[in-house]
Amino acid sequence: MLKSNSHRVVVVGAGWAGLGAAYHLCTQGYQVTLLEAGAYPGGLVAGWQTAEGRALEAGIHGFWYPYRNIFALVDRLGLKPFTDWTRSTQYSPEGVEAISPIFQNLPRLPMPLGTFAYPQFPRLPLADRLSAFPLIQAVLDFDNSDEAWRRYDSISARELFRQYNVSERLYREAFEPMLLVGLFASGEQCSAAAALGMLYYFILAHQNDFDVVWCRGTVGEKIFRPWCDRIQSSGGKLLTQRRVTDVCLDETGRANAVVCGDEVFEADAVIFAVGITGLQNIVRNSTSLRQRTEFTNVMNLGAVDVLATRIWLDRKVSIPNPSNACFGFHPTTGWTFFDLNALHDAYAGEPGTVVEADFYHANQFLAMDDADILKMVQQDLSTCLPAFREAKVVDYGIVRLPRAVTHFAPGSYRYLLPSTTSVPNLFLSGDWIVNRHGSWSQEKAYVTGLEAANRVVAQCGQGTPANIIPVEPDEAHVQVGRSLLRFARALPFGPSSI
């Protein structure tokens, strides 16, 4: 039951960040209105359908071992949406390049030894793999601080790997594929700071961090729908197809309403939980925000195109591992494919094969027609596994997503925004927001949503803050190494970082 004097909060965007903020504030007695521009909540995991009515989503999203807050959320909601931990394969046009085990099933080694020792690299020579070890200095030096971000953001990831003498082959066959599917762009187009942060969080901090589970159906169906039901049963309002056009400020400079065309939603606090493209669209239309430099500077940021495809085939194709990453097929584009018969409950007994293939930094593909996209997808799949060549497509879905995911380009950090803004009661959240938690991707989006909710709680003085689980601490030898490097760098002739 809401109190008559409870504070009104408008949350813009119903992805991980917006739902996280809205859910916590609803449980604390706030009057929450959640506005979503699309037809369904979910952002990039919202639902689509094929012409035959089969479910689609904007790419398959993994849930990695360090997603401690998301795992705590689904437990709190009483959901069981995830598969078991899975192995993965990496392909190039030449064949299998790497096979990753389930790391938590193996003896735990000090990092990065586990990541180095346990994956299988059938074609990559040991000498090339050993060339990565000098990079440890940069990994230790990058501590996710503002200073480290500003220092390493000035160069590209490609330049960083060259400076530390990582072999050309190791870069081409290991590091760049990670960047293409982790940061959605090639090393020349990725900030060195973002590359170090992403690689450390998902791969280098702890042996188990690269272990991953997947949703046993669409994320929208398995997680977001029951989550939205819980928000609404707690008193929250969820309104779709509401595109924000402005934010009203009072004479003191505080936000007092959010405008969607002819509709006005009054607010005591506002949380934007949108991506870069979404915020840029709001700023363009907003007479109040486009007068503030911090918001107009967001126009300097970029986003990456994504192409998501799902195909239903007339026969079974044996796929060794359910999740697969691919590189070398298209310049500057990475892609992944997934065996949905193994991952999704709905397709476990399917007589044919259901495959999801998602392409990142897919600018050149979005203008292609469906027939050419399907031909390309089947050709790429057949290069990895020749059995795909004889299969026939019986249904398909294609989702084109222009400017859909954050592009952490070199020099972009100066334009990224923190959770707080010059509007005292307008807060920001999303996977591109600057914070010090250390997480990435969906986990970071959800964490920043909780952080924004906590700022509302602190400002309004109503309720208690959400508990945010920190990332697992650095291993002891990493902490010692970072301390020694900081000490050495402070000396007059100490080592430089870059």
VEXDREN-2710 file (C-alpha; in Angstrom, 1 decimal):
% VEXDREN-2710
k/r/px/py/pz
1/MET/0.0/0.0/0.0
2/LEU/1.5/3.3/-1.1
3/LYS/1.5/6.2/1.4
4/SER/-0.4/9.3/0.2
5/ASN/2.7/11.4/0.8
6/SER/5.1/9.0/-0.9
7/HIS/7.5/10.5/-3.4
8/ARG/6.9/10.2/-7.2
9/VAL/9.7/8.8/-9.4
10/VAL/9.7/8.6/-13.1
11/VAL/12.0/6.0/-14.6
12/VAL/12.7/6.2/-18.3
13/GLY/13.7/2.9/-19.9
14/ALA/12.7/-0.6/-19.0
15/GLY/15.9/-2.6/-19.5
16/TRP/18.1/-4.0/-16.7
17/ALA/18.9/-0.6/-15.3
18/GLY/15.3/0.8/-15.4
19/LEU/13.7/-2.3/-14.0
20/GLY/16.3/-2.6/-11.3
21/ALA/15.7/1.0/-10.2
22/ALA/11.9/0.8/-10.4
23/TYR/11.6/-2.5/-8.6
24/HIS/13.7/-1.4/-5.6
25/LEU/11.9/2.0/-5.3
26/CYS/8.5/0.2/-5.5
27/THR/9.5/-2.0/-2.6
28/GLN/10.3/1.2/-0.6
29/GLY/6.9/2.7/-1.1
30/TYR/7.6/5.2/-3.9
31/GLN/5.1/6.0/-6.6
32/VAL/7.0/4.8/-9.6
33/THR/6.0/5.3/-13.2
34/LEU/8.2/3.4/-15.7
35/LEU/8.2/4.7/-19.2
36/GLU/9.4/2.4/-22.1
37/ALA/9.6/3.7/-25.7
38/GLY/9.2/0.3/-27.2
39/ALA/6.1/-1.9/-27.4
40/TYR/7.5/-4.2/-24.7
41/PRO/9.8/-3.8/-21.7
42/GLY/13.2/-5.2/-22.0
43/GLY/15.4/-2.9/-24.1
44/LEU/17.7/-5.1/-26.1
45/VAL/16.0/-8.3/-24.7
46/ALA/12.5/-7.2/-25.7
47/GLY/10.5/-9.7/-27.7
48/TRP/9.8/-10.0/-31.4
49/GLN/8.2/-12.7/-33.5
50/THR/8.8/-14.4/-36.8
51/ALA/6.1/-14.4/-39.5
52/GLU/5.0/-17.9/-38.1
53/GLY/4.7/-16.5/-34.6
54/ARG/7.9/-18.0/-33.1
55/ALA/9.7/-16.0/-30.4
56/LEU/12.7/-13.8/-31.2
57/GLU/15.0/-11.5/-29.2
58/ALA/17.7/-9.1/-30.0
59/GLY/20.6/-11.5/-29.6
60/ILE/21.4/-14.1/-27.0
61/HIS/22.7/-12.7/-23.7
62/GLY/25.0/-14.7/-21.5
63/PHE/25.1/-14.5/-17.7
64/TRP/28.7/-14.8/-16.5
65/TYR/30.0/-16.2/-13.2
66/PRO/30.7/-12.7/-11.7
67/TYR/27.1/-11.5/-12.3
68/ARG/26.5/-11.7/-8.5
69/ASN/23.7/-9.1/-8.3
70/ILE/21.7/-10.5/-11.2
71/PHE/21.9/-14.0/-9.8
72/ALA/20.8/-12.6/-6.4
73/LEU/17.9/-10.9/-8.1
74/VAL/16.5/-14.0/-9.8
75/ASP/16.8/-15.9/-6.5
76/ARG/14.8/-13.1/-4.9
77/LEU/12.2/-13.3/-7.6
78/GLY/12.0/-17.1/-7.1
79/LEU/12.9/-17.8/-10.7
80/LYS/14.9/-20.6/-12.3
81/PRO/15.7/-19.2/-15.7
82/PHE/19.2/-20.4/-16.4
83/THR/20.9/-23.4/-18.0
84/ASP/23.8/-25.3/-16.4
85/TRP/27.3/-23.9/-17.0
86/THR/28.3/-24.4/-20.6
87/ARG/31.5/-24.9/-22.6
88/SER/32.2/-22.8/-25.7
89/THR/34.1/-23.1/-29.0
90/GLN/35.8/-20.4/-31.0
91/TYR/35.9/-20.8/-34.8
92/SER/37.7/-19.1/-37.7
93/PRO/37.4/-19.9/-41.4
94/GLU/40.3/-22.3/-40.8
95/GLY/38.5/-24.3/-38.2
96/VAL/38.4/-24.6/-34.4
97/GLU/40.6/-22.1/-32.7
98/ALA/39.8/-22.5/-29.1
99/ILE/37.7/-24.6/-26.7
100/SER/36.9/-23.2/-23.3
101/PRO/36.2/-25.6/-20.4
102/ILE/34.0/-25.1/-17.4
103/PHE/36.7/-23.5/-15.3
104/GLN/35.0/-24.0/-11.9
105/ASN/35.3/-27.8/-12.4
106/LEU/39.1/-27.6/-12.6
107/PRO/41.6/-27.0/-9.8
108/ARG/41.8/-23.3/-9.1
109/LEU/45.1/-21.7/-10.1
110/PRO/46.3/-18.2/-9.3
111/MET/45.3/-15.9/-12.1
112/PRO/46.0/-15.6/-14.9
113/LEU/47.4/-19.1/-14.9
114/GLY/44.0/-20.8/-15.1
115/THR/43.0/-18.8/-18.1
116/PHE/46.3/-19.6/-19.7
117/ALA/46.5/-23.3/-18.9
118/TYR/43.0/-24.8/-19.2
119/PRO/41.6/-23.6/-22.6
120/GLN/42.6/-25.7/-25.6
121/PHE/44.2/-23.9/-28.6
122/PRO/44.6/-26.5/-31.3
123/ARG/46.4/-24.1/-33.7
124/LEU/47.9/-21.3/-31.7
125/PRO/51.6/-21.9/-30.8
126/LEU/52.8/-21.7/-27.2
127/ALA/55.3/-19.0/-28.1
128/ASP/52.5/-16.7/-29.2
129/ARG/50.5/-17.4/-26.1
130/LEU/53.4/-16.6/-23.9
131/SER/53.8/-13.2/-25.6
132/ALA/50.7/-12.1/-23.6
133/PHE/52.5/-12.1/-20.2
134/PRO/54.2/-8.6/-20.5
135/LEU/50.6/-7.3/-20.7
136/ILE/50.2/-8.1/-17.0
137/GLN/51.9/-4.8/-16.2
138/ALA/49.0/-2.9/-17.9
139/VAL/46.4/-5.2/-16.3
140/LEU/47.8/-4.4/-12.8
141/ASP/48.2/-0.7/-13.6
142/PHE/44.6/-0.4/-14.7
143/ASP/42.6/-0.4/-11.4
144/ASN/39.3/1.1/-12.7
145/SER/40.1/4.4/-11.1
146/ASP/39.3/7.7/-12.9
147/GLU/43.0/8.3/-13.3
148/ALA/43.5/4.9/-14.9
149/TRP/40.6/5.4/-17.3
150/ARG/41.9/8.8/-18.4
151/ARG/45.4/7.5/-18.9
152/TYR/44.5/4.4/-21.0
153/ASP/41.4/5.8/-22.7
154/SER/43.7/8.0/-24.8
155/ILE/45.0/5.1/-26.9
156/SER/43.4/2.2/-28.8
157/ALA/43.4/-1.4/-27.6
158/ARG/45.4/-2.3/-30.8
159/GLU/48.1/0.3/-29.8
160/LEU/48.2/-1.1/-26.3
161/PHE/48.9/-4.7/-27.4
162/ARG/51.6/-3.5/-29.8
163/GLN/53.3/-1.5/-27.0
164/TYR/53.5/-4.6/-24.9
165/ASN/54.8/-6.8/-27.8
166/VAL/51.8/-9.1/-27.9
167/SER/52.4/-11.2/-31.0
168/GLU/50.5/-10.4/-34.1
169/ARG/49.1/-13.9/-34.3
170/LEU/47.9/-13.9/-30.6
171/TYR/46.3/-10.6/-31.1
172/ARG/44.6/-11.6/-34.4
173/GLU/43.4/-15.0/-33.1
174/ALA/42.7/-14.4/-29.4
175/PHE/42.5/-10.8/-28.3
176/GLU/40.7/-9.2/-31.2
177/PRO/38.0/-11.8/-31.3
178/MET/37.4/-11.1/-27.6
179/LEU/37.0/-7.4/-28.4
180/LEU/34.7/-8.0/-31.3
181/VAL/32.2/-10.0/-29.2
182/GLY/32.9/-8.2/-25.9
183/LEU/33.2/-4.6/-26.9
184/PHE/31.6/-5.0/-30.4
185/ALA/34.4/-3.4/-32.3
186/SER/37.9/-4.1/-33.6
187/GLY/41.0/-3.2/-31.5
188/GLU/41.7/-0.1/-33.5
189/GLN/38.2/1.2/-32.6
190/CYS/38.2/0.2/-28.9
191/SER/39.6/2.2/-26.0
192/ALA/42.5/0.5/-24.3
193/ALA/40.9/1.4/-20.9
194/ALA/37.6/-0.3/-21.9
195/ALA/39.5/-3.3/-23.3
196/LEU/41.5/-3.8/-20.0
197/GLY/38.3/-3.3/-17.9
198/MET/36.3/-5.8/-19.9
199/LEU/39.0/-8.4/-20.2
200/TYR/39.8/-8.2/-16.5
201/TYR/36.2/-8.5/-15.4
202/PHE/35.2/-11.4/-17.7
203/ILE/38.5/-13.4/-18.0
204/LEU/41.5/-12.3/-16.0
205/ALA/40.4/-11.5/-12.5
206/HIS/39.5/-15.0/-11.3
207/GLN/39.6/-18.4/-13.0
208/ASN/35.8/-19.0/-12.8
209/ASP/34.8/-15.6/-14.3
210/PHE/34.6/-16.9/-17.9
211/ASP/32.0/-19.5/-16.9
212/VAL/28.6/-18.7/-18.4
213/VAL/25.0/-19.8/-18.2
214/TRP/22.2/-18.9/-20.7
215/CYS/18.5/-18.2/-20.3
216/ARG/16.4/-21.3/-21.0
217/GLY/14.1/-19.2/-23.2
218/THR/13.9/-15.5/-24.1
219/VAL/15.1/-13.2/-21.3
220/GLY/11.9/-11.3/-21.8
221/GLU/9.8/-14.3/-21.1
222/LYS/11.9/-16.0/-18.4
223/ILE/13.0/-12.9/-16.4
224/PHE/11.5/-9.6/-17.5
225/ARG/7.9/-10.6/-17.6
226/PRO/7.7/-12.0/-14.1
227/TRP/9.9/-9.1/-12.9
228/CYS/7.5/-6.5/-14.4
229/ASP/4.5/-8.4/-12.8
230/ARG/6.3/-8.0/-9.5
231/ILE/6.8/-4.2/-10.1
232/GLN/3.2/-3.7/-11.0
233/SER/1.9/-5.8/-8.0
234/SER/4.1/-3.6/-5.8
235/GLY/2.2/-0.5/-7.1
236/GLY/4.4/0.5/-10.0
237/LYS/3.0/1.7/-13.3
238/LEU/4.6/0.4/-16.5
239/LEU/3.7/2.3/-19.6
240/THR/5.0/1.2/-23.0
241/GLN/5.2/3.2/-26.3
242/ARG/6.0/6.3/-24.3
243/ARG/8.9/8.2/-26.0
244/VAL/10.3/11.0/-23.8
245/THR/10.4/14.4/-25.5
246/ASP/11.4/16.7/-22.7
247/VAL/12.1/17.1/-19.0
248/CYS/10.5/20.1/-17.2
249/LEU/12.6/22.0/-14.7
250/ASP/11.3/24.3/-12.0
251/GLU/12.7/27.7/-11.1
252/THR/15.4/26.1/-8.9
253/GLY/16.6/23.8/-11.7
254/ARG/15.1/20.6/-10.4
255/ALA/13.2/18.2/-12.6
256/ASN/9.4/18.2/-11.8
257/ALA/8.0/16.4/-14.8
258/VAL/8.8/14.2/-17.8
259/VAL/7.0/14.9/-21.1
260/CYS/6.0/12.3/-23.6
261/GLY/4.4/14.1/-26.5
262/ASP/1.1/15.4/-25.0
263/GLU/1.4/13.5/-21.8
264/VAL/3.1/15.0/-18.7
265/PHE/4.3/12.8/-15.8
266/GLU/5.0/14.8/-12.6
267/ALA/8.0/13.7/-10.6
268/ASP/9.9/14.4/-7.4
269/ALA/12.9/12.5/-9.0
270/VAL/13.7/11.2/-12.4
271/ILE/16.0/8.3/-13.5
272/PHE/17.1/7.9/-17.1
273/ALA/17.9/4.3/-17.8
274/VAL/18.6/4.5/-21.5
275/GLY/21.5/3.8/-23.8
276/ILE/23.6/6.4/-25.5
277/THR/21.3/6.5/-28.6
278/GLY/18.2/6.9/-26.4
279/LEU/19.7/9.7/-24.4
280/GLN/20.9/11.5/-27.5
281/ASN/17.4/11.4/-28.9
282/ILE/16.0/12.8/-25.7
283/VAL/18.6/15.6/-25.6
284/ARG/17.8/16.6/-29.2
285/ASN/14.2/17.1/-28.4
286/SER/14.6/18.6/-24.9
287/THR/14.6/22.4/-24.6
288/SER/16.0/22.1/-21.0
289/LEU/18.7/19.4/-21.4
290/ARG/20.3/20.7/-24.6
291/GLN/21.2/23.9/-22.8
292/ARG/23.6/21.9/-20.5
293/THR/27.1/21.0/-21.7
294/GLU/27.2/17.6/-20.0
295/PHE/24.2/16.5/-22.1
296/THR/25.2/18.0/-25.4
297/ASN/28.7/16.4/-25.0
298/VAL/26.9/13.0/-25.1
299/MET/26.5/13.7/-28.8
300/ASN/30.2/12.9/-29.2
301/LEU/29.6/9.3/-28.1
302/GLY/28.9/6.5/-30.6
303/ALA/27.0/3.2/-30.7
304/VAL/27.4/0.0/-32.6
305/ASP/25.0/-1.8/-35.0
306/VAL/23.9/-5.3/-34.2
307/LEU/22.2/-7.9/-36.4
308/ALA/20.4/-10.8/-34.7
309/THR/19.2/-13.8/-36.7
310/ARG/17.4/-16.9/-35.7
311/ILE/16.8/-19.8/-38.2
312/TRP/14.8/-23.0/-38.0
313/LEU/16.2/-25.8/-40.1
314/ASP/14.6/-29.0/-41.4
315/ARG/17.0/-31.4/-39.9
316/LYS/19.3/-32.0/-37.0
317/VAL/22.8/-30.6/-37.1
318/SER/25.2/-31.8/-34.4
319/ILE/26.8/-28.8/-32.7
320/PRO/29.6/-29.8/-30.3
321/ASN/29.1/-26.9/-27.8
322/PRO/25.9/-24.7/-27.4
323/SER/27.7/-21.4/-27.5
324/ASN/30.3/-20.4/-30.1
325/ALA/32.3/-17.3/-31.1
326/CYS/33.6/-16.6/-34.5
327/PHE/36.2/-14.3/-36.1
328/GLY/37.9/-13.8/-39.4
329/PHE/34.8/-14.2/-41.5
330/HIS/34.1/-10.5/-42.1
331/PRO/36.4/-7.5/-41.6
332/THR/35.8/-5.6/-38.3
333/THR/32.8/-7.8/-37.5
334/GLY/32.6/-10.6/-34.9
335/TRP/29.7/-13.0/-34.5
336/THR/28.4/-15.8/-32.3
337/PHE/26.1/-18.7/-32.8
338/PHE/24.1/-20.8/-30.4
339/ASP/22.4/-24.2/-30.4
340/LEU/19.0/-23.3/-29.1
341/ASN/17.9/-27.0/-29.0
342/ALA/20.4/-27.3/-26.2
343/LEU/19.8/-24.0/-24.5
344/HIS/16.0/-23.3/-24.7
345/ASP/13.4/-25.6/-23.2
346/ALA/11.0/-24.9/-26.0
347/TYR/13.3/-26.5/-28.6
348/ALA/14.6/-29.5/-26.7
349/GLY/12.4/-31.8/-28.6
350/GLU/12.4/-29.9/-31.9
351/PRO/12.8/-32.3/-34.9
352/GLY/15.0/-29.8/-36.7
353/THR/17.8/-27.4/-35.5
354/VAL/17.2/-24.0/-34.1
355/VAL/20.2/-21.7/-34.3
356/GLU/20.8/-18.1/-33.3
357/ALA/23.5/-16.2/-35.1
358/ASP/24.3/-12.6/-33.9
359/PHE/26.7/-10.2/-35.6
360/TYR/28.3/-7.3/-33.9
361/HIS/29.7/-4.1/-35.5
362/ALA/27.3/-5.2/-38.3
363/ASN/27.0/-1.8/-40.0
364/GLN/27.5/-3.3/-43.5
365/PHE/24.8/-5.9/-43.0
366/LEU/21.8/-3.9/-42.0
367/ALA/21.1/-2.7/-45.5
368/MET/21.0/-6.2/-46.9
369/ASP/17.7/-7.8/-47.7
370/ASP/16.6/-10.9/-45.8
371/ALA/17.4/-13.4/-48.5
372/ASP/21.0/-12.2/-48.7
373/ILE/21.4/-12.2/-44.9
374/LEU/20.1/-15.8/-44.7
375/LYS/22.5/-16.9/-47.4
376/MET/25.4/-15.3/-45.6
377/VAL/24.4/-16.8/-42.2
378/GLN/24.1/-20.3/-43.7
379/GLN/27.4/-20.0/-45.5
380/ASP/29.2/-18.9/-42.4
381/LEU/27.6/-21.7/-40.3
382/SER/28.6/-24.2/-43.0
383/THR/32.2/-23.0/-42.9
384/CYS/32.2/-23.8/-39.1
385/LEU/30.2/-27.0/-39.4
386/PRO/29.8/-28.4/-43.0
387/ALA/26.5/-30.3/-42.0
388/PHE/24.7/-26.9/-42.1
389/ARG/25.3/-26.8/-45.9
390/GLU/22.5/-29.4/-46.7
391/ALA/19.9/-28.1/-44.2
392/LYS/17.0/-26.0/-45.5
393/VAL/15.5/-23.0/-43.7
394/VAL/11.9/-23.5/-42.7
395/ASP/11.4/-20.3/-40.7
396/TYR/13.6/-17.4/-39.7
397/GLY/13.6/-14.1/-37.9
398/ILE/15.9/-11.1/-38.5
399/VAL/16.2/-8.2/-36.1
400/ARG/18.2/-5.2/-37.3
401/LEU/19.5/-3.0/-34.4
402/PRO/21.1/0.2/-35.6
403/ARG/23.2/2.0/-32.9
404/ALA/22.2/-0.5/-30.3
405/VAL/25.2/-1.0/-28.0
406/THR/27.7/1.2/-26.5
407/HIS/30.9/2.0/-28.5
408/PHE/33.8/2.5/-26.1
409/ALA/36.0/4.3/-28.7
410/PRO/39.4/5.8/-27.8
411/GLY/38.9/9.2/-26.2
412/SER/35.2/8.5/-25.3
413/TYR/35.7/8.4/-21.6
414/ARG/35.7/12.2/-21.3
415/TYR/32.1/12.3/-22.6
416/LEU/30.7/9.4/-20.5
417/LEU/28.5/10.6/-17.6
418/PRO/28.3/9.6/-14.0
419/SER/25.0/8.8/-12.2
420/THR/24.6/12.3/-10.9
421/THR/23.9/15.3/-13.1
422/SER/23.7/19.1/-12.9
423/VAL/19.9/18.6/-12.4
424/PRO/20.0/17.7/-8.7
425/ASN/17.2/15.1/-8.8
426/LEU/17.9/13.7/-12.3
427/PHE/20.0/10.5/-12.2
428/LEU/21.5/8.3/-14.9
429/SER/22.0/4.5/-15.2
430/GLY/23.0/2.1/-17.8
431/ASP/26.0/0.0/-18.9
432/TRP/27.8/3.2/-20.2
433/ILE/27.5/5.2/-17.0
434/VAL/30.8/5.8/-15.2
435/ASN/30.9/4.0/-11.8
436/ARG/33.5/2.2/-9.7
437/HIS/31.8/-1.1/-9.2
438/GLY/33.9/-2.8/-11.8
439/SER/31.2/-4.9/-13.5
440/TRP/30.3/-4.8/-17.2
441/SER/27.4/-5.4/-19.6
442/GLN/24.1/-6.5/-18.1
443/GLU/25.4/-6.7/-14.6
444/LYS/26.7/-3.2/-14.8
445/ALA/23.4/-1.9/-16.2
446/TYR/21.5/-3.5/-13.3
447/VAL/24.0/-2.3/-10.7
448/THR/23.8/1.3/-12.0
449/GLY/20.0/1.1/-11.8
450/LEU/20.4/0.1/-8.1
451/GLU/22.9/2.9/-7.6
452/ALA/20.4/5.5/-9.1
453/ALA/17.6/4.1/-6.9
454/ASN/19.9/4.5/-3.9
455/ARG/20.6/8.2/-4.8
456/VAL/16.8/8.8/-4.9
457/VAL/16.5/7.1/-1.4
458/ALA/19.3/9.3/0.0
459/GLN/17.8/12.5/-1.5
460/CYS/14.2/11.9/-0.6
461/GLY/14.8/10.2/2.7
462/GLN/12.2/7.5/2.2
463/GLY/13.1/3.8/2.5
464/THR/16.4/2.0/2.7
465/PRO/19.0/1.6/0.0
466/ALA/19.4/-1.5/-2.1
467/ASN/22.2/-3.9/-1.2
468/ILE/24.8/-4.0/-4.0
469/ILE/27.1/-7.0/-4.0
470/PRO/30.7/-5.9/-4.8
471/VAL/32.8/-7.8/-7.4
472/GLU/35.0/-10.5/-5.9
473/PRO/38.2/-8.9/-4.5
474/ASP/41.4/-9.2/-6.4
475/GLU/43.5/-12.2/-5.5
476/ALA/46.2/-11.6/-3.0
477/HIS/49.1/-11.7/-5.4
478/VAL/47.2/-9.2/-7.7
479/GLN/46.7/-6.8/-4.8
480/VAL/50.4/-7.0/-3.9
481/GLY/51.4/-6.5/-7.6
482/ARG/49.3/-3.4/-7.9
483/SER/50.7/-2.0/-4.7
484/LEU/54.3/-2.6/-5.8
485/LEU/53.5/-1.1/-9.3
486/ARG/52.0/2.1/-7.7
487/PHE/55.1/2.4/-5.5
488/ALA/57.4/1.9/-8.4
489/ARG/55.6/4.4/-10.6
490/ALA/55.9/7.0/-7.9
491/LEU/59.7/6.8/-8.0
492/PRO/61.6/9.4/-10.1
493/PHE/62.7/6.8/-12.6
494/GLY/59.9/4.3/-12.1
495/PRO/58.2/2.4/-14.9
496/SER/55.8/4.2/-17.1
497/SER/52.4/2.7/-17.8
498/ILE/51.9/3.5/-21.5
END
